Amino acid sequence: MPRKQCISGEQILDTAFEIARQEGIEALTARRIAQKAECSTQPIFRVYQSMEELCVDVYEKSAEFFEDFYEFYPKMGKNPFVNLGMTYIAFAKSEKFLFRFLFLSKWKQKTMLELMDGKNENVSMEIKRAFEAGNEDAEGLFTEMWMFVHGAACMALTGDYHFSDVQLLALLERAYGAFSEKMS
């Protein structure tokens, strides 16, 4: 009888992340992970005491994935918050299941602001840029801008809007200008 293959905690997490990314967090079960990893469910529960504990780690891995997505997404906007918005909406379009998991699910471990800020303090830097550009209420401007961006991301997620990147960039630049002017 051949020796059983050992599966590491990292392999379990990677497999669980891929399932969440491709099928959604709702598809994440011990049986589904075992099937995809070609193992029994026993190693999963040797590493994790519960599926909830595993989902917390999948959430953290997803947040890191989003942070990398933001870091490497092309920066085309000239105004504060525009690049954040472009990235957020692109993430909603290209990573539907992870977007739902991170920003729209009961599994939220971090606020939207914490996720967007990331380890590089992306939002904080953009708020500072807006303030330096003469917006005294830069945080309020971010809030208004983000309500607009989040709505557009949800529309992209559901397929209710079909703007090109060029159109979206122009739309976000105009929105920034309008919100900024209103707050001056």
Secondary structure, DSSP 8 states (H G I E B T S, - for coil): --------HHHHHHHHHHHHHHH-GGG--HHHHHHHHTS-SHHHHHH-SSHHHHHHHHHHHHHHHHHHHHHHS-----STTHHHHHHHHHHHHH-HHHHHHHHSSTT--S-HHHHHHTTTTHHHHHHHHHHHTT-TTHHHHHHHHHHHHHHHHHHHHHT-----HHHHHHHHHHHHHHHHHHH-
